[in-house]
């Protein structure tokens, strides 16, 4: 049942977002301009660690990244997990309870900050500090999560998410094997944000992002403007492809 629910979530994330190869080839000749979209309802908070709506999760796809992602493809290919901010899929050890990721180099947030191991570690802590809606389900198996759920403000995930700045690695330890962990890490609630992002719902304030686009303006009564991230350089077409329009306007 869990796998079916996760698969359904992935389908919701990708539905209508990615193009067939023939369409993509055509649009390469038409890069630029503005796409205007009419939002059918309010998408809620801009905070990706908190927002739990279909609209929000689809919107986040070209904006934020996690260690891994769902492949940006149509059909069943879209259920495949691919490395995103991580260089490769993790090395798995300790009988399926330890996952070690190597972080890509040279990635910057839209604010100009360099992406580092500390941002990944802080982002996992933040999932619990802001009482993210899936912190007690999808991520409760991380070592130290029980303490974080009991006392969110002092969450460290000690022994659960371990960063090694020198090696450029992040190691995630879980209490028991979880065949769906990578699917959970590919969801927007596990995206990586700057380490100094406040541990509170950011509401209508955009948070710097690593994706091809960034939220450049937002008015809950009028709409949202998503524009190209000036610091983005495509590192994986499968995980985070460069976009075609210069601006996406949600009205």
VOGU-3710 file (C-alpha; in Angstrom, 3 decimals, decimal comma):
1> xxxxxxxxxx> 0,000/0,000/0,000  2,787/2,433/0,889  4,480/1,835/-2,449  1,226/2,499/-4,290  0,727/5,740/-2,374  4,244/6,877/-3,155  3,809/5,975/-6,814  0,591/7,978/-6,920  2,405/10,926/-5,373  5,117/10,708/-8,012
11> xxxxxxxxxx> 2,489/10,687/-10,745  0,891/13,797/-9,259  4,268/15,511/-9,205  5,035/14,781/-12,820  1,617/14,951/-14,469  1,530/17,568/-17,169  4,969/18,923/-16,308  7,338/17,166/-18,732  7,235/16,905/-22,488  7,628/14,107/-25,000
21> xxxxxxxxxx> 10,988/14,072/-26,850  9,473/15,409/-30,069  7,862/18,317/-28,222  11,066/19,009/-26,322  13,105/19,072/-29,531  10,662/21,554/-31,029  10,766/23,846/-28,014  14,566/24,012/-28,022  14,138/26,333/-30,984  11,757/28,522/-29,002
31> xxxxxxxxxx> 13,614/29,203/-25,751  12,566/32,326/-23,897  9,389/34,274/-23,334  6,747/33,979/-20,638  4,261/31,228/-19,882  1,115/32,382/-18,098  -0,796/29,844/-16,046  -4,086/30,211/-14,236  -3,993/28,688/-10,758  -7,198/26,837/-9,918
41> xxxxxxxxxx> -6,764/27,507/-6,187  -4,301/28,860/-3,651  -1,240/26,627/-3,285  -0,604/27,503/0,368  2,721/28,394/1,966  5,782/28,789/-0,239  7,821/26,746/2,257  8,636/23,409/0,544  9,245/21,626/3,853  5,660/22,391/4,883
51> xxxxxxxxxx> 3,491/22,701/1,774  1,500/19,503/1,199  -0,605/20,370/-1,859  -0,530/18,957/-5,390  -0,214/22,479/-6,784  2,736/23,296/-4,553  4,550/20,039/-5,239  4,224/20,418/-9,015  5,383/24,025/-8,781  8,502/23,039/-6,824
61> xxxxxxxxxx> 9,819/20,611/-9,456  11,911/23,127/-11,460  12,738/25,202/-8,358  14,106/22,951/-5,607  16,273/19,834/-5,459  16,964/16,983/-3,084  19,794/14,475/-2,999  17,787/12,363/-5,446  14,825/13,023/-7,726  12,212/11,332/-9,863
71> xxxxxxxxxx> 13,439/11,212/-13,456  11,862/14,003/-15,476  10,218/11,768/-18,048  6,807/10,589/-19,153  5,161/7,293/-18,301  6,771/4,663/-16,115  10,208/6,216/-16,664  9,037/9,026/-14,408  9,004/6,645/-11,438  12,745/6,014/-11,681
81> xxxxxxxxxx> 14,945/7,515/-8,965  18,017/9,364/-10,271  20,786/11,294/-8,497  20,122/15,014/-8,223  22,283/17,061/-5,829  24,156/13,833/-5,158  26,701/12,715/-7,752  25,307/9,201/-7,824  22,808/6,985/-6,079  24,021/6,201/-2,555
91> xxxxxxxxxx> 26,302/3,451/-1,401  24,143/1,239/0,795  25,682/-0,686/3,688  24,956/-1,909/7,216  22,307/-4,374/5,997  20,355/-1,659/4,212  20,402/0,834/7,081  23,177/3,197/5,978  23,070/5,368/2,841  26,129/7,418/1,878
101> xxxxxxxxxx> 25,798/10,193/-0,709  28,544/12,212/-2,394  27,463/15,818/-2,934  27,986/17,427/-6,338  30,430/20,335/-6,504  29,873/23,723/-8,091  26,146/24,119/-7,385  24,903/27,466/-6,096  21,636/28,645/-4,615  19,734/31,406/-6,394
111> xxxxxxxxxx> 21,051/33,748/-3,666  24,631/33,085/-4,781  25,559/30,874/-1,827  27,526/27,717/-2,582  25,727/24,455/-1,843  27,540/22,528/0,878  27,229/19,509/3,130  26,079/21,730/5,996  23,023/22,776/3,975  21,953/19,158/3,537
121> xxxxxxxxxx> 22,365/18,325/7,229  20,532/21,493/8,310  17,698/20,820/5,860  17,007/17,380/7,320  16,977/18,894/10,804  14,630/21,614/9,583  12,068/19,049/8,394  11,516/18,266/12,069  12,075/21,762/13,473  9,189/23,140/11,410
131> xxxxxxxxxx> 7,057/20,068/12,225  6,819/19,131/8,567  3,634/17,158/7,801  5,582/14,010/6,883  8,315/14,261/9,521  6,548/11,690/11,682  5,855/9,284/8,818  8,253/9,349/5,856  11,297/10,433/7,878  10,560/8,914/11,277
141> xxxxxxxxxx> 12,897/6,005/10,542  16,013/8,185/10,568  18,183/7,597/13,622  17,453/10,377/16,120  14,059/11,207/14,614  12,272/10,056/17,762  14,071/12,717/19,815  13,361/15,343/17,168  9,667/14,518/17,147  9,583/14,784/20,942
151> xxxxxxxxxx> 11,470/18,102/21,011  11,498/19,787/17,620  13,433/22,907/18,619  16,523/21,002/19,762  16,559/18,570/16,822  20,031/17,491/15,698  19,362/14,026/14,213  22,610/13,028/15,908  23,859/9,812/14,362  21,066/9,926/11,798
161> xxxxxxxxxx> 22,287/12,466/9,254  26,052/12,868/9,363  27,980/15,276/7,165  31,654/15,133/6,284  32,690/18,469/4,794  36,183/17,288/3,848  34,899/14,240/1,995  31,813/16,009/0,666  29,549/13,215/1,881  26,271/12,904/3,737
171> xxxxxxxxxx> 25,457/9,648/5,491  21,887/8,807/6,453  21,376/6,065/9,028  17,948/4,528/9,561  16,724/2,262/12,330  15,583/-0,525/10,016  15,745/-1,229/6,275  13,318/0,821/4,180  13,018/-0,087/0,500  11,141/3,163/-0,143
181> xxxxxxxxxx> 13,615/5,566/1,443  14,927/6,951/-1,854  11,370/7,647/-3,018  10,784/9,599/0,178  14,018/11,526/-0,289  12,875/12,519/-3,791  9,785/14,301/-2,458  9,664/18,102/-1,945  9,644/17,742/1,846  13,276/16,581/1,589
191> xxxxxxxxxx> 14,625/19,331/-0,672  17,825/21,091/0,356  17,629/24,718/1,484  20,363/27,078/2,709  21,531/26,182/6,218  20,581/29,629/7,520  16,923/29,294/6,506  14,858/30,112/9,628  13,257/27,112/11,344  9,742/28,457/10,899
201> xxxxxxxxxx> 7,087/28,531/8,210  8,372/31,074/5,695  4,843/31,673/4,442  4,891/34,100/1,520  8,664/34,713/1,660  10,556/32,859/-1,103  13,465/30,654/-0,016  16,627/30,507/-2,181  16,687/27,481/-4,465  19,084/25,388/-6,550
211> xxxxxxxxxx> 16,838/24,533/-9,500  16,540/26,025/-12,967  14,036/28,558/-11,641  13,431/30,618/-8,529  10,435/32,375/-7,036  11,087/36,033/-7,822  7,808/37,591/-6,701  4,747/36,491/-4,769  1,542/38,183/-3,726  -1,063/35,798/-2,255
221> xxxxxxxxxx> -3,815/38,066/-3,574  -2,446/38,442/-7,100  -0,132/35,627/-8,106  3,440/34,448/-8,333  6,331/35,003/-10,702  8,912/32,266/-11,271  11,990/33,298/-13,238  15,287/31,758/-14,278  17,803/31,120/-11,517  20,842/33,140/-12,700
231> xxxxxxxxxx> 23,195/30,765/-10,883  21,819/27,573/-12,415  23,981/25,419/-14,667  22,415/22,140/-15,722  24,128/19,194/-14,022  21,612/16,486/-14,909  18,950/16,598/-17,608  17,276/13,618/-15,958  16,986/15,237/-12,545  16,809/18,997/-13,169
241> xxxxxxxxxx> 16,670/19,982/-16,855  17,104/23,544/-17,993  13,765/25,161/-18,795  12,396/26,764/-21,957  10,502/29,883/-20,799  12,337/32,743/-19,109  9,379/33,443/-16,853  6,447/31,412/-15,547  3,613/33,607/-14,343  0,912/32,127/-12,106
251> x> -2,266/34,247/-11,967
//
